[in-house]
Amino acid sequence: MSPIIETRGLVMEFPSTKALDGLDLAVPPGVTGLVGANGAGKTTLISLTLGLLRPSAGSISVLGLDPGSDGPTLRAMIGYGPERNVLPDDLRAYDFVRHLAEVKGLPRDEARSRASDSLYLVGLGEERFRALGTMSTGQRQRVKLAQAIAADPKFIVLDEPTDGLDPVQRDEMLNIIRQVNREFGIDVMLSSHVLEEVERVCDNVVALDHGTLVAQGSMDELAGVSGGIEIELVELADRPESVDQIERLLREGGATVDRAGTVFNVVGAADDELFDLVAASVAATGGRIRRLAQRRRSLDDIFTVHADSGSQPDGGTRAGARSSAP
Amino acid sequence: MNIRGDAQISARGFQPYHGPRSGVAGAVRSVSVESMRATLGLGRPARTKIFPVAAVAIAYGPAIVFVGISVLSPGDLLDPNDVADYASYYGFITLAIILFSALVAPEVLVSDRRNGMLAMYLSTPLHRGTYLTAKMIAVGLTLGLVTLGPPILVLLGYTFDGSGPDGFANWMATLFRIFVSGVAVSAALTAVSMAASSLTDRRAFAAIGIVLVVLASPILAAALVEGAGLSPYWWMLSLFSMPFELVNRIYGEAGDFPELSTAAVIAANIMWTVIGVAIVIWRYSKLVIAR
C-alpha cells in the first residue's frame, strides 16, 4: 500500500531555527497521530504537507504528488483543520462550511447539501445556522472538522483537533474522527500533544522532537509490545528492609527498576526472564507481592526513553504526566 | 403492496462525492463572491450592513435626485445634462467612493489574516497568486457598485425620460464611456487600498491609511507644483485627482489639469495601480502563513 506522506531527508529551516532536520517518513493509510511537544515540528510538517511552505532541503510527496509543484491538484484532495481557533465570527457555520466546499471545487448545490450533511455528521445539525462567534470551543472544533470533510477529501490533516475540549467533548471528537476513517475511508493525520488520545484513536504514529524523528510505525509495533512488569510489594512490619532488598536483587539481576514507594516498574530483556527474576528476588527476601501485572508500552514510555537517552524535550521537562507528551 | 416507481431518498446523509470539481477557477469565483458578500454584510448580522448601505446610499443619492429632477421638471424647462453630465457626476460622489474603498479592501484582505481564513484558503486549490486575484476581483467589482452603478442609473433614468443620448450608437458610446470610467476609477483605488490593507493587520489602520494617502497626495502634489514651482507633471502624484481627471478625458473634456497631457493622466493612473499591486504582491510573497 503506497504511503500517504513520504519524506526523504526533509529539512525546514527558518532564519532563527531549524524546524525539521532530515526527516525520513512513510505515513501509511489509516489514522496517523503526529505527536510531539510544542516546537517539535508538527505544524511545520503539516504546512509542508499542504504546500504552505517549501522545504529547505529534501523532498516530500503527499498522495503521490509534490505539494510544491502539484499544490492546487493536491489540495483539492486534502481537508485541513487548523489549530487556530479563530474563525469568522459573523459567519454562520453552514455558510462557512458551504463556502469552503465550493472553494474546494464542489458545485454550489452539492456544496450546500454536503455542508448540511457534514455538520450533521459532526453533531451540529441543529446548530448549523448559528454564527460561529456564538459557538463554544467544542462546537467550533466540530465546525473545523466538518469543513475539512465536506468536500469529500481523500486525506484530512487536523492540527490539534481536541485542543480546548473537555474530556467528554474530546471523546466525542475522537469517535467522529475514527468514524470518518472507518465509514468513509478518509485517511487522517491528526497532530496532538496528548498521547492518550493518539493511542486511543490512531493506527499509526509519527513522533517528533525538536524537528527530528523519535519514532514512527503502527501503534501495535510501537506501543503494543511489552513495557515490562509492574509489581506492588507489601511492606512487612517484621521485615521492612525486604522492599529495598528486592529492588537491589532486581538491579543485580540486570533489570531496570523505576521505583515509586512500593511500586516497581521493572524492565528487562524478556518478560519470561523478568517474571523469573521477580519471583526469585521476592522468594529470596521473604517478601510479599500485592499486585503483579505485565505492562503495555505506551507512547509516554517511548518519549521517556528518548528523554533518558539524552535529549530533553519540552524545554527540559521530562515526561512525567501520563496525559501529555514530554 | 403498492410500490410507487418515483420513490426516492432525498436525505442520504454524508456520502462520498464523485462528481465534477471546478478547480482553481471555481475557487477564485467562490472567494470573490464570498468576499463581496462579506463587504456588503450579506448573510451577516445587521450591524455589518450599516456602513456599506450608507456608502451605497450616498453614491446613489445624487443619481436618484438628478433623475427625479429630470422626470419631474415640466417639459423642456430644464435640460438634465445642465444639472449633471456623466463626467461631472463623479464630483458629487468622490467622497463616497473614497470612503467605500477604505471600507472594502480592509474587510476583504485584513479580515482573512486576522481570522485564520488565509491559511484555510491556501489549503485549498488556491495559492497566493490566485488568492490575490480573487481578492482584487472582489474589491474591484464591489467598488464598481459605486463607480459604475450610479452613472448607469443616471443614463437609464435620462433615457426613460427621453433626455438620454440620441440614437443607439450614442447611447452605446455613453455606456462604454461609463464602463471605462468606472473601471479607471476603480483600478487605482483598488490597488492602493489593497496595498494599504496588506501592510497592517488592523482594519481601522488600513482604512485610515487609505484615506490619508488619497487625501494627502494632492496636498503633496500641490506643494510641489504650486509651492516649490516644479513641473505641473508632479500633479500625477495626486491619487485624489488623477482617476477623476481620467474620467474627464474619457468624456473628451479638458478637466481640472489642462496642462497635463492625456497620456500623462493615463500614466499616472497606471503608476498608482502598478505601485499598489506591487506592494500587495511583495507583502504576500513575504508573508509566513504557518510554521
Boltz contact constraints between the chains, C-beta under 6 A:
constraints:
  - contact:
      token1: [A, 43]
      token2: [B, 291]
      max_distance: 6.0
  - contact:
      token1: [A, 44]
      token2: [B, 291]
      max_distance: 6.0
  - contact:
      token1: [A, 47]
      token2: [B, 290]
      max_distance: 6.0
  - contact:
      token1: [A, 50]
      token2: [B, 123]
      max_distance: 6.0
  - contact:
      token1: [A, 52]
      token2: [B, 122]
      max_distance: 6.0
  - contact:
      token1: [A, 52]
      token2: [B, 289]
      max_distance: 6.0
  - contact:
      token1: [A, 52]
      token2: [B, 290]
      max_distance: 6.0
  - contact:
      token1: [A, 71]
      token2: [B, 127]
      max_distance: 6.0
  - contact:
      token1: [A, 72]
      token2: [B, 24]
      max_distance: 6.0
  - contact:
      token1: [A, 72]
      token2: [B, 125]
      max_distance: 6.0
  - contact:
      token1: [A, 75]
      token2: [B, 123]
      max_distance: 6.0
  - contact:
      token1: [A, 75]
      token2: [B, 124]
      max_distance: 6.0
  - contact:
      token1: [A, 75]
      token2: [B, 125]
      max_distance: 6.0
  - contact:
      token1: [A, 76]
      token2: [B, 125]
      max_distance: 6.0
  - contact:
      token1: [A, 80]
      token2: [B, 123]
      max_distance: 6.0
  - contact:
      token1: [A, 82]
      token2: [B, 116]
      max_distance: 6.0
  - contact:
      token1: [A, 82]
      token2: [B, 119]
      max_distance: 6.0
  - contact:
      token1: [A, 84]
      token2: [B, 116]
      max_distance: 6.0
  - contact:
      token1: [A, 86]
      token2: [B, 115]
      max_distance: 6.0
  - contact:
      token1: [A, 86]
      token2: [B, 116]
      max_distance: 6.0
  - contact:
      token1: [A, 88]
      token2: [B, 115]
      max_distance: 6.0
  - contact:
      token1: [A, 90]
      token2: [B, 44]
      max_distance: 6.0
  - contact:
      token1: [A, 90]
      token2: [B, 45]
      max_distance: 6.0
  - contact:
      token1: [A, 90]
      token2: [B, 48]
      max_distance: 6.0
  - contact:
      token1: [A, 95]
      token2: [B, 43]
      max_distance: 6.0
  - contact:
      token1: [A, 99]
      token2: [B, 34]
      max_distance: 6.0
  - contact:
      token1: [A, 102]
      token2: [B, 30]
      max_distance: 6.0
  - contact:
      token1: [A, 103]
      token2: [B, 27]
      max_distance: 6.0
  - contact:
      token1: [A, 103]
      token2: [B, 30]
      max_distance: 6.0
  - contact:
      token1: [A, 103]
      token2: [B, 124]
      max_distance: 6.0
  - contact:
      token1: [A, 104]
      token2: [B, 124]
      max_distance: 6.0
  - contact:
      token1: [A, 105]
      token2: [B, 21]
      max_distance: 6.0
  - contact:
      token1: [A, 105]
      token2: [B, 22]
      max_distance: 6.0
  - contact:
      token1: [A, 105]
      token2: [B, 23]
      max_distance: 6.0
  - contact:
      token1: [A, 105]
      token2: [B, 26]
      max_distance: 6.0
  - contact:
      token1: [A, 117]
      token2: [B, 13]
      max_distance: 6.0
  - contact:
      token1: [A, 117]
      token2: [B, 14]
      max_distance: 6.0
  - contact:
      token1: [A, 118]
      token2: [B, 14]
      max_distance: 6.0
  - contact:
      token1: [A, 121]
      token2: [B, 14]
      max_distance: 6.0
  - contact:
      token1: [A, 152]
      token2: [B, 16]
      max_distance: 6.0
  - contact:
      token1: [A, 152]
      token2: [B, 17]
      max_distance: 6.0
